[in-house]
Amino acid sequence: MASCSGTTKKGTPCKLNALKGSDYCLIHIRQDPNAPSGREAIEELEGRLSETAKSVLGIAIMVGIVLSVLIKRR
Ligand SMILES: [Zn+2]
């Protein structure tokens, strides 16, 4: 596996492994000017994360409703 071509905040070369199809790791993928697919992948990942957050919030609301019903029954 190739190593990342990005540079760290200190200005030293990154030692992490590069992502598949890219010369950069997940942290430095934004430094890659030739990887629109990498950016799309990150945007897709961020989209999935927000969807997950929404579903988690939905479950939390459902649990809250169920608990309030159970408490009222007592
Ligand atoms: Zn890197």
N, CA, C, O and the ligand as a Tripos MOL2 file, in Angstrom:
@<TRIPOS>MOLECULE
protein
  297   295    75     0     0
PROTEIN
NO_CHARGES

@<TRIPOS>ATOM
      1 N           0.8500   -1.2020    0.0000 N.3       1 MET1
      2 CA          0.0000    0.0000    0.0000 C.3       1 MET1
      3 C           0.8830    1.2480    0.0000 C.2       1 MET1
      4 O           1.8180    1.3540    0.7930 O.2       1 MET1
      5 N           0.5850    2.1760   -0.8790 N.am      2 ALA2
      6 CA          1.3740    3.4020   -0.9820 C.3       2 ALA2
      7 C           1.0830    4.3230    0.1940 C.2       2 ALA2
      8 O           0.0060    4.2780    0.7890 O.2       2 ALA2
      9 N           2.0570    5.1510    0.5110 N.am      3 SER3
     10 CA          1.8540    6.0870    1.6070 C.3       3 SER3
     11 C           1.2970    7.4060    1.0840 C.2       3 SER3
     12 O           1.3730    7.7030   -0.1080 O.2       3 SER3
     13 N           0.7410    8.1830    1.9950 N.am      4 CYS4
     14 CA          0.0620    9.4300    1.6600 C.3       4 CYS4
     15 C           1.0460   10.4670    1.1140 C.2       4 CYS4
     16 O           2.1730   10.5660    1.5990 O.2       4 CYS4
     17 N           0.6250   11.2390    0.1070 N.am      5 SER5
     18 CA          1.4610   12.2930   -0.4690 C.3       5 SER5
     19 C           1.2170   13.6340    0.2120 C.2       5 SER5
     20 O           1.8470   14.6310   -0.1380 O.2       5 SER5
     21 N           0.3260   13.6620    1.1600 N.am      6 GLY6
     22 CA         -0.0080   14.9070    1.8420 C.3       6 GLY6
     23 C           1.0620   15.3100    2.8440 C.2       6 GLY6
     24 O           1.9650   14.5360    3.1620 O.2       6 GLY6
     25 N           0.9390   16.5300    3.3300 N.am      7 THR7
     26 CA          1.8570   17.0150    4.3480 C.3       7 THR7
     27 C           1.0760   17.3140    5.6300 C.2       7 THR7
     28 O          -0.0790   17.7380    5.5910 O.2       7 THR7
     29 N           1.7210   17.0880    6.7330 N.am      8 THR8
     30 CA          1.0690   17.3200    8.0230 C.3       8 THR8
     31 C           1.0750   18.8100    8.3620 C.2       8 THR8
     32 O           1.6440   19.6200    7.6320 O.2       8 THR8
     33 N           0.4370   19.1560    9.4730 N.am      9 LYS9
     34 CA          0.4010   20.5590    9.9050 C.3       9 LYS9
     35 C           1.8030   21.0790   10.1970 C.2       9 LYS9
     36 O           2.0640   22.2780   10.0930 O.2       9 LYS9
     37 N           2.7070   20.1660   10.5640 N.am     10 LYS10
     38 CA          4.0910   20.5550   10.8380 C.3      10 LYS10
     39 C           4.8930   20.7440    9.5500 C.2      10 LYS10
     40 O           6.0180   21.2440    9.5840 O.2      10 LYS10
     41 N           4.3100   20.3430    8.4090 N.am     11 GLY11
     42 CA          5.0180   20.4740    7.1350 C.3      11 GLY11
     43 C           5.8430   19.2660    6.7760 C.2      11 GLY11
     44 O           6.5670   19.2750    5.7800 O.2      11 GLY11
     45 N           5.7400   18.2060    7.5920 N.am     12 THR12
     46 CA          6.4740   16.9800    7.2910 C.3      12 THR12
     47 C           5.5840   16.0500    6.4750 C.2      12 THR12
     48 O           4.3590   16.1330    6.5650 O.2      12 THR12
     49 N           6.1920   15.1530    5.6680 N.am     13 PRO13
     50 CA          5.3860   14.2230    4.8600 C.3      13 PRO13
     51 C           4.5480   13.3080    5.7390 C.2      13 PRO13
     52 O           4.9970   12.8410    6.7860 O.2      13 PRO13
     53 N           3.3260   13.0620    5.2940 N.am     14 CYS14
     54 CA          2.4280   12.1800    6.0240 C.3      14 CYS14
     55 C           2.8950   10.7390    5.8910 C.2      14 CYS14
     56 O           3.3170   10.3200    4.8130 O.2      14 CYS14
     57 N           2.8240    9.9820    6.9710 N.am     15 LYS15
     58 CA          3.2850    8.5930    6.9550 C.3      15 LYS15
     59 C           2.1350    7.6010    6.8880 C.2      15 LYS15
     60 O           2.3650    6.3920    6.8730 O.2      15 LYS15
     61 N           0.9060    8.0900    6.8490 N.am     16 LEU16
     62 CA         -0.2410    7.1860    6.7960 C.3      16 LEU16
     63 C          -0.3680    6.5350    5.4300 C.2      16 LEU16
     64 O           0.1690    7.0420    4.4460 O.2      16 LEU16
     65 N          -1.0730    5.4190    5.3660 N.am     17 ASN17
     66 CA         -1.3210    4.7530    4.0920 C.3      17 ASN17
     67 C          -2.3420    5.5260    3.2840 C.2      17 ASN17
     68 O          -3.3260    6.0300    3.8270 O.2      17 ASN17
     69 N          -2.1000    5.6210    1.9570 N.am     18 ALA18
     70 CA         -3.0230    6.3200    1.0750 C.3      18 ALA18
     71 C          -4.2730    5.4860    0.8540 C.2      18 ALA18
     72 O          -4.2420    4.2590    0.9460 O.2      18 ALA18
     73 N          -5.3690    6.1660    0.5610 N.am     19 LEU19
     74 CA         -6.6180    5.4780    0.2760 C.3      19 LEU19
     75 C          -6.5400    4.8160   -1.0970 C.2      19 LEU19
     76 O          -5.7170    5.2000   -1.9270 O.2      19 LEU19
     77 N          -7.3850    3.8350   -1.3320 N.am     20 LYS20
     78 CA         -7.4460    3.1760   -2.6330 C.3      20 LYS20
     79 C          -7.8480    4.1790   -3.7110 C.2      20 LYS20
     80 O          -8.8210    4.9150   -3.5440 O.2      20 LYS20
     81 N          -7.0970    4.2100   -4.8230 N.am     21 GLY21
     82 CA         -7.4180    5.1060   -5.9220 C.3      21 GLY21
     83 C          -6.9870    6.5360   -5.6700 C.2      21 GLY21
     84 O          -7.3670    7.4340   -6.4220 O.2      21 GLY21
     85 N          -6.2020    6.7680   -4.6300 N.am     22 SER22
     86 CA         -5.7440    8.1150   -4.3150 C.3      22 SER22
     87 C          -4.3130    8.0660   -3.8050 C.2      22 SER22
     88 O          -3.8360    7.0210   -3.3610 O.2      22 SER22
     89 N          -3.6280    9.2130   -3.8740 N.am     23 ASP23
     90 CA         -2.2840    9.3070   -3.3220 C.3      23 ASP23
     91 C          -2.3080    9.8780   -1.9130 C.2      23 ASP23
     92 O          -1.2650   10.1630   -1.3230 O.2      23 ASP23
     93 N          -3.5150   10.0410   -1.3840 N.am     24 TYR24
     94 CA         -3.6410   10.7020   -0.0850 C.3      24 TYR24
     95 C          -4.4320    9.8380    0.8960 C.2      24 TYR24
     96 O          -5.2400    9.0010    0.4930 O.2      24 TYR24
     97 N          -4.1900   10.0530    2.1790 N.am     25 CYS25
     98 CA         -4.9450    9.3540    3.2160 C.3      25 CYS25
     99 C          -6.2680   10.0930    3.4620 C.2      25 CYS25
    100 O          -6.5460   11.1130    2.8310 O.2      25 CYS25
    101 N          -7.0640    9.5730    4.3700 N.am     26 LEU26
    102 CA         -8.3790   10.1590    4.6430 C.3      26 LEU26
    103 C          -8.2530   11.5830    5.1770 C.2      26 LEU26
    104 O          -9.1140   12.4250    4.9200 O.2      26 LEU26
    105 N          -7.1790   11.8500    5.9190 N.am     27 ILE27
    106 CA         -6.9830   13.1830    6.5020 C.3      27 ILE27
    107 C          -6.5930   14.1940    5.4310 C.2      27 ILE27
    108 O          -7.0190   15.3480    5.4790 O.2      27 ILE27
    109 N          -5.7760   13.7590    4.4550 N.am     28 HIS28
    110 CA         -5.2270   14.6990    3.4740 C.3      28 HIS28
    111 C          -5.8720   14.5830    2.1030 C.2      28 HIS28
    112 O          -5.3850   15.1790    1.1420 O.2      28 HIS28
    113 N          -6.9680   13.8180    1.9930 N.am     29 ILE29
    114 CA         -7.6300   13.6460    0.7010 C.3      29 ILE29
    115 C          -8.0380   15.0020    0.1280 C.2      29 ILE29
    116 O          -8.1060   15.1640   -1.0910 O.2      29 ILE29
    117 N          -8.3090   15.9670    0.9890 N.am     30 ARG30
    118 CA         -8.7060   17.3050    0.5250 C.3      30 ARG30
    119 C          -7.5340   18.0530   -0.1030 C.2      30 ARG30
    120 O          -7.7420   19.0460   -0.7990 O.2      30 ARG30
    121 N          -6.2990   17.5900    0.1320 N.am     31 GLN31
    122 CA         -5.1270   18.2230   -0.4890 C.3      31 GLN31
    123 C          -4.9150   17.7030   -1.9100 C.2      31 GLN31
    124 O          -4.1090   18.2590   -2.6550 O.2      31 GLN31
    125 N          -5.6250   16.6520   -2.2900 N.am     32 ASP32
    126 CA         -5.4380   16.0300   -3.5990 C.3      32 ASP32
    127 C          -6.2310   16.7830   -4.6560 C.2      32 ASP32
    128 O          -7.4610   16.7410   -4.6340 O.2      32 ASP32
    129 N          -5.5590   17.4790   -5.5930 N.am     33 PRO33
    130 CA         -6.2750   18.2180   -6.6250 C.3      33 PRO33
    131 C          -6.8090   17.3020   -7.7310 C.2      33 PRO33
    132 O          -7.6700   17.7040   -8.5140 O.2      33 PRO33
    133 N          -6.2950   16.0680   -7.7900 N.am     34 ASN34
    134 CA         -6.6540   15.1650   -8.8920 C.3      34 ASN34
    135 C          -7.6030   14.0660   -8.4500 C.2      34 ASN34
    136 O          -7.6840   13.0320   -9.1110 O.2      34 ASN34
    137 N          -8.3210   14.2550   -7.3580 N.am     35 ALA35
    138 CA         -9.1840   13.1860   -6.8540 C.3      35 ALA35
    139 C         -10.6060   13.6780   -6.5970 C.2      35 ALA35
    140 O         -11.0450   13.7270   -5.4480 O.2      35 ALA35
    141 N         -11.3340   14.0470   -7.6640 N.am     36 PRO36
    142 CA        -12.7420   14.4080   -7.4540 C.3      36 PRO36
    143 C         -13.5440   13.2360   -6.9130 C.2      36 PRO36
    144 O         -14.4990   13.4160   -6.1580 O.2      36 PRO36
    145 N         -13.1330   12.0030   -7.3190 N.am     37 SER37
    146 CA        -13.8450   10.8220   -6.8270 C.3      37 SER37
    147 C         -13.6360   10.6890   -5.3210 C.2      37 SER37
    148 O         -14.5420   10.2770   -4.5960 O.2      37 SER37
    149 N         -12.4440   11.0380   -4.8590 N.am     38 GLY38
    150 CA        -12.1750   10.9840   -3.4250 C.3      38 GLY38
    151 C         -13.0420   11.9650   -2.6760 C.2      38 GLY38
    152 O         -13.5820   11.6520   -1.6150 O.2      38 GLY38
    153 N         -13.1750   13.1690   -3.2390 N.am     39 ARG39
    154 CA        -14.0300   14.1780   -2.6020 C.3      39 ARG39
    155 C         -15.4780   13.7040   -2.5830 C.2      39 ARG39
    156 O         -16.1820   13.8530   -1.5840 O.2      39 ARG39
    157 N         -15.9120   13.1280   -3.7080 N.am     40 GLU40
    158 CA        -17.2870   12.6140   -3.7710 C.3      40 GLU40
    159 C         -17.4920   11.5370   -2.7230 C.2      40 GLU40
    160 O         -18.5340   11.4690   -2.0720 O.2      40 GLU40
    161 N         -16.4760   10.6930   -2.5730 N.am     41 ALA41
    162 CA        -16.5770    9.6140   -1.5760 C.3      41 ALA41
    163 C         -16.7370   10.2000   -0.1870 C.2      41 ALA41
    164 O         -17.5200    9.6940    0.6160 O.2      41 ALA41
    165 N         -15.9970   11.2700    0.1020 N.am     42 ILE42
    166 CA        -16.0940   11.8950    1.4360 C.3      42 ILE42
    167 C         -17.4610   12.5540    1.5940 C.2      42 ILE42
    168 O         -18.0790   12.4650    2.6550 O.2      42 ILE42
    169 N         -17.9310   13.2140    0.5400 N.am     43 GLU43
    170 CA        -19.2530   13.8400    0.6250 C.3      43 GLU43
    171 C         -20.3230   12.7780    0.8450 C.2      43 GLU43
    172 O         -21.2630   12.9700    1.6170 O.2      43 GLU43
    173 N         -20.1590   11.6400    0.1410 N.am     44 GLU44
    174 CA        -21.1120   10.5410    0.3130 C.3      44 GLU44
    175 C         -21.0590   10.0320    1.7500 C.2      44 GLU44
    176 O         -22.0880    9.7600    2.3680 O.2      44 GLU44
    177 N         -19.8300    9.9100    2.2690 N.am     45 LEU45
    178 CA        -19.6530    9.4360    3.6480 C.3      45 LEU45
    179 C         -20.3060   10.4100    4.6240 C.2      45 LEU45
    180 O         -20.9880   10.0010    5.5630 O.2      45 LEU45
    181 N         -20.0890   11.7110    4.3890 N.am     46 GLU46
    182 CA        -20.6960   12.7200    5.2700 C.3      46 GLU46
    183 C         -22.2230   12.6470    5.1800 C.2      46 GLU46
    184 O         -22.9230   12.8070    6.1800 O.2      46 GLU46
    185 N         -22.7310   12.4000    3.9520 N.am     47 GLY47
    186 CA        -24.1730   12.2630    3.7740 C.3      47 GLY47
    187 C         -24.7120   11.0850    4.5550 C.2      47 GLY47
    188 O         -25.7570   11.1680    5.2010 O.2      47 GLY47
    189 N         -23.9670    9.9660    4.4830 N.am     48 ARG48
    190 CA        -24.4000    8.7760    5.2250 C.3      48 ARG48
    191 C         -24.3880    9.0390    6.7180 C.2      48 ARG48
    192 O         -25.2880    8.6130    7.4410 O.2      48 ARG48
    193 N         -23.3460    9.7550    7.1850 N.am     49 LEU49
    194 CA        -23.2420   10.0440    8.6120 C.3      49 LEU49
    195 C         -24.4180   10.8890    9.0700 C.2      49 LEU49
    196 O         -24.9770   10.6490   10.1410 O.2      49 LEU49
    197 N         -24.8050   11.8940    8.2530 N.am     50 SER50
    198 CA        -25.9320   12.7360    8.6560 C.3      50 SER50
    199 C         -27.2250   11.9250    8.6420 C.2      50 SER50
    200 O         -28.0960   12.1200    9.4900 O.2      50 SER50
    201 N         -27.3480   11.0060    7.6650 N.am     51 GLU51
    202 CA        -28.5270   10.1320    7.6410 C.3      51 GLU51
    203 C         -28.5730    9.2630    8.8890 C.2      51 GLU51
    204 O         -29.6280    9.0770    9.4960 O.2      51 GLU51
    205 N         -27.3980    8.7290    9.2640 N.am     52 THR52
    206 CA        -27.3130    7.9160   10.4760 C.3      52 THR52
    207 C         -27.7030    8.7400   11.6860 C.2      52 THR52
    208 O         -28.4290    8.2660   12.5600 O.2      52 THR52
    209 N         -27.2190    9.9810   11.7360 N.am     53 ALA53
    210 CA        -27.5470   10.8580   12.8620 C.3      53 ALA53
    211 C         -29.0560   11.0820   12.9250 C.2      53 ALA53
    212 O         -29.6450   11.0710   14.0060 O.2      53 ALA53
    213 N         -29.6870   11.2870   11.7480 N.am     54 LYS54
    214 CA        -31.1400   11.4860   11.7010 C.3      54 LYS54
    215 C         -31.8750   10.2610   12.2190 C.2      54 LYS54
    216 O         -32.8170   10.3820   13.0030 O.2      54 LYS54
    217 N         -31.4390    9.0580   11.7750 N.am     55 SER55
    218 CA        -32.1290    7.8410   12.2020 C.3      55 SER55
    219 C         -31.9240    7.6020   13.6900 C.2      55 SER55
    220 O         -32.8320    7.1370   14.3790 O.2      55 SER55
    221 N         -30.7290    7.9180   14.1890 N.am     56 VAL56
    222 CA        -30.4790    7.7740   15.6260 C.3      56 VAL56
    223 C         -31.3850    8.7130   16.4040 C.2      56 VAL56
    224 O         -31.9570    8.3390   17.4280 O.2      56 VAL56
    225 N         -31.5100    9.9460   15.9030 N.am     57 LEU57
    226 CA        -32.3870   10.9230   16.5510 C.3      57 LEU57
    227 C         -33.8300   10.4230   16.5320 C.2      57 LEU57
    228 O         -34.5560   10.5660   17.5150 O.2      57 LEU57
    229 N         -34.2430    9.8340   15.4000 N.am     58 GLY58
    230 CA        -35.5940    9.2910   15.2890 C.3      58 GLY58
    231 C         -35.8360    8.1910   16.2980 C.2      58 GLY58
    232 O         -36.8860    8.1460   16.9400 O.2      58 GLY58
    233 N         -34.8520    7.2910   16.4410 N.am     59 ILE59
    234 CA        -34.9770    6.1960   17.4100 C.3      59 ILE59
    235 C         -35.0610    6.7630   18.8220 C.2      59 ILE59
    236 O         -35.8500    6.2930   19.6410 O.2      59 ILE59
    237 N         -34.2320    7.7890   19.1030 N.am     60 ALA60
    238 CA        -34.2270    8.4070   20.4350 C.3      60 ALA60
    239 C         -35.5980    9.0010   20.7470 C.2      60 ALA60
    240 O         -36.0910    8.8810   21.8680 O.2      60 ALA60
    241 N         -36.2110    9.6430   19.7470 N.am     61 ILE61
    242 CA        -37.5490   10.2340   19.9450 C.3      61 ILE61
    243 C         -38.5680    9.1210   20.2020 C.2      61 ILE61
    244 O         -39.4040    9.2340   21.0980 O.2      61 ILE61
    245 N         -38.4910    8.0360   19.4030 N.am     62 MET62
    246 CA        -39.4050    6.9050   19.5870 C.3      62 MET62
    247 C         -39.2750    6.3180   20.9880 C.2      62 MET62
    248 O         -40.2750    6.0510   21.6550 O.2      62 MET62
    249 N         -38.0240    6.1180   21.4290 N.am     63 VAL63
    250 CA        -37.7810    5.5650   22.7660 C.3      63 VAL63
    251 C         -38.3700    6.5000   23.8170 C.2      63 VAL63
    252 O         -38.9700    6.0510   24.7940 O.2      63 VAL63
    253 N         -38.1900    7.8200   23.6050 N.am     64 GLY64
    254 CA        -38.7360    8.7920   24.5390 C.3      64 GLY64
    255 C         -40.2430    8.7020   24.6290 C.2      64 GLY64
    256 O         -40.7990    8.7790   25.7240 O.2      64 GLY64
    257 N         -40.9290    8.5370   23.4860 N.am     65 ILE65
    258 CA        -42.3890    8.4160   23.4600 C.3      65 ILE65
    259 C         -42.8250    7.1550   24.1980 C.2      65 ILE65
    260 O         -43.7370    7.1960   25.0240 O.2      65 ILE65
    261 N         -42.1620    6.0240   23.8950 N.am     66 VAL66
    262 CA        -42.5020    4.7490   24.5320 C.3      66 VAL66
    263 C         -42.3190    4.8380   26.0420 C.2      66 VAL66
    264 O         -43.1650    4.3810   26.8100 O.2      66 VAL66
    265 N         -41.1960    5.4370   26.4570 N.am     67 LEU67
    266 CA        -40.9290    5.5560   27.8910 C.3      67 LEU67
    267 C         -41.9690    6.4370   28.5710 C.2      67 LEU67
    268 O         -42.4320    6.1210   29.6670 O.2      67 LEU67
    269 N         -42.3390    7.5470   27.9200 N.am     68 SER68
    270 CA        -43.3330    8.4480   28.5330 C.3      68 SER68
    271 C         -44.6690    7.7250   28.6640 C.2      68 SER68
    272 O         -45.3680    7.9210   29.6580 O.2      68 SER68
    273 N         -45.0510    6.8850   27.6810 N.am     69 VAL69
    274 CA        -46.2920    6.1080   27.7520 C.3      69 VAL69
    275 C         -46.2220    5.1200   28.9020 C.2      69 VAL69
    276 O         -47.1780    4.9830   29.6650 O.2      69 VAL69
    277 N         -45.0700    4.4140   29.0350 N.am     70 LEU70
    278 CA        -44.9020    3.4290   30.0980 C.3      70 LEU70
    279 C         -44.9630    4.0940   31.4590 C.2      70 LEU70
    280 O         -45.5540    3.5550   32.3940 O.2      70 LEU70
    281 N         -44.3420    5.2820   31.5710 N.am     71 ILE71
    282 CA        -44.3540    5.9940   32.8570 C.3      71 ILE71
    283 C         -45.7700    6.4290   33.2100 C.2      71 ILE71
    284 O         -46.1550    6.3570   34.3770 O.2      71 ILE71
    285 N         -46.5500    6.8750   32.2420 N.am     72 LYS72
    286 CA        -47.9070    7.3240   32.4800 C.3      72 LYS72
    287 C         -48.8070    6.1840   32.9610 C.2      72 LYS72
    288 O         -49.7480    6.3980   33.7250 O.2      72 LYS72
    289 N         -48.4950    4.9580   32.4950 N.am     73 ARG73
    290 CA        -49.3290    3.8060   32.8710 C.3      73 ARG73
    291 C         -49.1900    3.4540   34.3360 C.2      73 ARG73
    292 O         -50.0960    2.8710   34.9320 O.2      73 ARG73
    293 N         -48.0200    3.8180   34.9340 N.am     74 ARG74
    294 CA        -47.7910    3.4460   36.3240 C.3      74 ARG74
    295 C         -48.6650    4.2700   37.2650 C.2      74 ARG74
    296 O         -48.6040    4.0900   38.4810 O.2      74 ARG74
    297 ZN         -1.9800   11.9010    4.9120 Zn       75 ZN75
@<TRIPOS>BOND
     1     1     2 1
     2     2     3 1
     3     3     4 2
     4     3     5 am
     5     5     6 1
     6     6     7 1
     7     7     8 2
     8     7     9 am
     9     9    10 1
    10    10    11 1
    11    11    12 2
    12    11    13 am
    13    13    14 1
    14    14    15 1
    15    15    16 2
    16    15    17 am
    17    17    18 1
    18    18    19 1
    19    19    20 2
    20    19    21 am
    21    21    22 1
    22    22    23 1
    23    23    24 2
    24    23    25 am
    25    25    26 1
    26    26    27 1
    27    27    28 2
    28    27    29 am
    29    29    30 1
    30    30    31 1
    31    31    32 2
    32    31    33 am
    33    33    34 1
    34    34    35 1
    35    35    36 2
    36    35    37 am
    37    37    38 1
    38    38    39 1
    39    39    40 2
    40    39    41 am
    41    41    42 1
    42    42    43 1
    43    43    44 2
    44    43    45 am
    45    45    46 1
    46    46    47 1
    47    47    48 2
    48    47    49 am
    49    49    50 1
    50    50    51 1
    51    51    52 2
    52    51    53 am
    53    53    54 1
    54    54    55 1
    55    55    56 2
    56    55    57 am
    57    57    58 1
    58    58    59 1
    59    59    60 2
    60    59    61 am
    61    61    62 1
    62    62    63 1
    63    63    64 2
    64    63    65 am
    65    65    66 1
    66    66    67 1
    67    67    68 2
    68    67    69 am
    69    69    70 1
    70    70    71 1
    71    71    72 2
    72    71    73 am
    73    73    74 1
    74    74    75 1
    75    75    76 2
    76    75    77 am
    77    77    78 1
    78    78    79 1
    79    79    80 2
    80    79    81 am
    81    81    82 1
    82    82    83 1
    83    83    84 2
    84    83    85 am
    85    85    86 1
    86    86    87 1
    87    87    88 2
    88    87    89 am
    89    89    90 1
    90    90    91 1
    91    91    92 2
    92    91    93 am
    93    93    94 1
    94    94    95 1
    95    95    96 2
    96    95    97 am
    97    97    98 1
    98    98    99 1
    99    99   100 2
   100    99   101 am
   101   101   102 1
   102   102   103 1
   103   103   104 2
   104   103   105 am
   105   105   106 1
   106   106   107 1
   107   107   108 2
   108   107   109 am
   109   109   110 1
   110   110   111 1
   111   111   112 2
   112   111   113 am
   113   113   114 1
   114   114   115 1
   115   115   116 2
   116   115   117 am
   117   117   118 1
   118   118   119 1
   119   119   120 2
   120   119   121 am
   121   121   122 1
   122   122   123 1
   123   123   124 2
   124   123   125 am
   125   125   126 1
   126   126   127 1
   127   127   128 2
   128   127   129 am
   129   129   130 1
   130   130   131 1
   131   131   132 2
   132   131   133 am
   133   133   134 1
   134   134   135 1
   135   135   136 2
   136   135   137 am
   137   137   138 1
   138   138   139 1
   139   139   140 2
   140   139   141 am
   141   141   142 1
   142   142   143 1
   143   143   144 2
   144   143   145 am
   145   145   146 1
   146   146   147 1
   147   147   148 2
   148   147   149 am
   149   149   150 1
   150   150   151 1
   151   151   152 2
   152   151   153 am
   153   153   154 1
   154   154   155 1
   155   155   156 2
   156   155   157 am
   157   157   158 1
   158   158   159 1
   159   159   160 2
   160   159   161 am
   161   161   162 1
   162   162   163 1
   163   163   164 2
   164   163   165 am
   165   165   166 1
   166   166   167 1
   167   167   168 2
   168   167   169 am
   169   169   170 1
   170   170   171 1
   171   171   172 2
   172   171   173 am
   173   173   174 1
   174   174   175 1
   175   175   176 2
   176   175   177 am
   177   177   178 1
   178   178   179 1
   179   179   180 2
   180   179   181 am
   181   181   182 1
   182   182   183 1
   183   183   184 2
   184   183   185 am
   185   185   186 1
   186   186   187 1
   187   187   188 2
   188   187   189 am
   189   189   190 1
   190   190   191 1
   191   191   192 2
   192   191   193 am
   193   193   194 1
   194   194   195 1
   195   195   196 2
   196   195   197 am
   197   197   198 1
   198   198   199 1
   199   199   200 2
   200   199   201 am
   201   201   202 1
   202   202   203 1
   203   203   204 2
   204   203   205 am
   205   205   206 1
   206   206   207 1
   207   207   208 2
   208   207   209 am
   209   209   210 1
   210   210   211 1
   211   211   212 2
   212   211   213 am
   213   213   214 1
   214   214   215 1
   215   215   216 2
   216   215   217 am
   217   217   218 1
   218   218   219 1
   219   219   220 2
   220   219   221 am
   221   221   222 1
   222   222   223 1
   223   223   224 2
   224   223   225 am
   225   225   226 1
   226   226   227 1
   227   227   228 2
   228   227   229 am
   229   229   230 1
   230   230   231 1
   231   231   232 2
   232   231   233 am
   233   233   234 1
   234   234   235 1
   235   235   236 2
   236   235   237 am
   237   237   238 1
   238   238   239 1
   239   239   240 2
   240   239   241 am
   241   241   242 1
   242   242   243 1
   243   243   244 2
   244   243   245 am
   245   245   246 1
   246   246   247 1
   247   247   248 2
   248   247   249 am
   249   249   250 1
   250   250   251 1
   251   251   252 2
   252   251   253 am
   253   253   254 1
   254   254   255 1
   255   255   256 2
   256   255   257 am
   257   257   258 1
   258   258   259 1
   259   259   260 2
   260   259   261 am
   261   261   262 1
   262   262   263 1
   263   263   264 2
   264   263   265 am
   265   265   266 1
   266   266   267 1
   267   267   268 2
   268   267   269 am
   269   269   270 1
   270   270   271 1
   271   271   272 2
   272   271   273 am
   273   273   274 1
   274   274   275 1
   275   275   276 2
   276   275   277 am
   277   277   278 1
   278   278   279 1
   279   279   280 2
   280   279   281 am
   281   281   282 1
   282   282   283 1
   283   283   284 2
   284   283   285 am
   285   285   286 1
   286   286   287 1
   287   287   288 2
   288   287   289 am
   289   289   290 1
   290   290   291 1
   291   291   292 2
   292   291   293 am
   293   293   294 1
   294   294   295 1
   295   295   296 2
@<TRIPOS>SUBSTRUCTURE
     1 MET1         2 RESIDUE 1 A MET
     2 ALA2         6 RESIDUE 1 A ALA
     3 SER3        10 RESIDUE 1 A SER
     4 CYS4        14 RESIDUE 1 A CYS
     5 SER5        18 RESIDUE 1 A SER
     6 GLY6        22 RESIDUE 1 A GLY
     7 THR7        26 RESIDUE 1 A THR
     8 THR8        30 RESIDUE 1 A THR
     9 LYS9        34 RESIDUE 1 A LYS
    10 LYS10       38 RESIDUE 1 A LYS
    11 GLY11       42 RESIDUE 1 A GLY
    12 THR12       46 RESIDUE 1 A THR
    13 PRO13       50 RESIDUE 1 A PRO
    14 CYS14       54 RESIDUE 1 A CYS
    15 LYS15       58 RESIDUE 1 A LYS
    16 LEU16       62 RESIDUE 1 A LEU
    17 ASN17       66 RESIDUE 1 A ASN
    18 ALA18       70 RESIDUE 1 A ALA
    19 LEU19       74 RESIDUE 1 A LEU
    20 LYS20       78 RESIDUE 1 A LYS
    21 GLY21       82 RESIDUE 1 A GLY
    22 SER22       86 RESIDUE 1 A SER
    23 ASP23       90 RESIDUE 1 A ASP
    24 TYR24       94 RESIDUE 1 A TYR
    25 CYS25       98 RESIDUE 1 A CYS
    26 LEU26      102 RESIDUE 1 A LEU
    27 ILE27      106 RESIDUE 1 A ILE
    28 HIS28      110 RESIDUE 1 A HIS
    29 ILE29      114 RESIDUE 1 A ILE
    30 ARG30      118 RESIDUE 1 A ARG
    31 GLN31      122 RESIDUE 1 A GLN
    32 ASP32      126 RESIDUE 1 A ASP
    33 PRO33      130 RESIDUE 1 A PRO
    34 ASN34      134 RESIDUE 1 A ASN
    35 ALA35      138 RESIDUE 1 A ALA
    36 PRO36      142 RESIDUE 1 A PRO
    37 SER37      146 RESIDUE 1 A SER
    38 GLY38      150 RESIDUE 1 A GLY
    39 ARG39      154 RESIDUE 1 A ARG
    40 GLU40      158 RESIDUE 1 A GLU
    41 ALA41      162 RESIDUE 1 A ALA
    42 ILE42      166 RESIDUE 1 A ILE
    43 GLU43      170 RESIDUE 1 A GLU
    44 GLU44      174 RESIDUE 1 A GLU
    45 LEU45      178 RESIDUE 1 A LEU
    46 GLU46      182 RESIDUE 1 A GLU
    47 GLY47      186 RESIDUE 1 A GLY
    48 ARG48      190 RESIDUE 1 A ARG
    49 LEU49      194 RESIDUE 1 A LEU
    50 SER50      198 RESIDUE 1 A SER
    51 GLU51      202 RESIDUE 1 A GLU
    52 THR52      206 RESIDUE 1 A THR
    53 ALA53      210 RESIDUE 1 A ALA
    54 LYS54      214 RESIDUE 1 A LYS
    55 SER55      218 RESIDUE 1 A SER
    56 VAL56      222 RESIDUE 1 A VAL
    57 LEU57      226 RESIDUE 1 A LEU
    58 GLY58      230 RESIDUE 1 A GLY
    59 ILE59      234 RESIDUE 1 A ILE
    60 ALA60      238 RESIDUE 1 A ALA
    61 ILE61      242 RESIDUE 1 A ILE
    62 MET62      246 RESIDUE 1 A MET
    63 VAL63      250 RESIDUE 1 A VAL
    64 GLY64      254 RESIDUE 1 A GLY
    65 ILE65      258 RESIDUE 1 A ILE
    66 VAL66      262 RESIDUE 1 A VAL
    67 LEU67      266 RESIDUE 1 A LEU
    68 SER68      270 RESIDUE 1 A SER
    69 VAL69      274 RESIDUE 1 A VAL
    70 LEU70      278 RESIDUE 1 A LEU
    71 ILE71      282 RESIDUE 1 A ILE
    72 LYS72      286 RESIDUE 1 A LYS
    73 ARG73      290 RESIDUE 1 A ARG
    74 ARG74      294 RESIDUE 1 A ARG
    75 ZN75       297 GROUP 0 **** ****
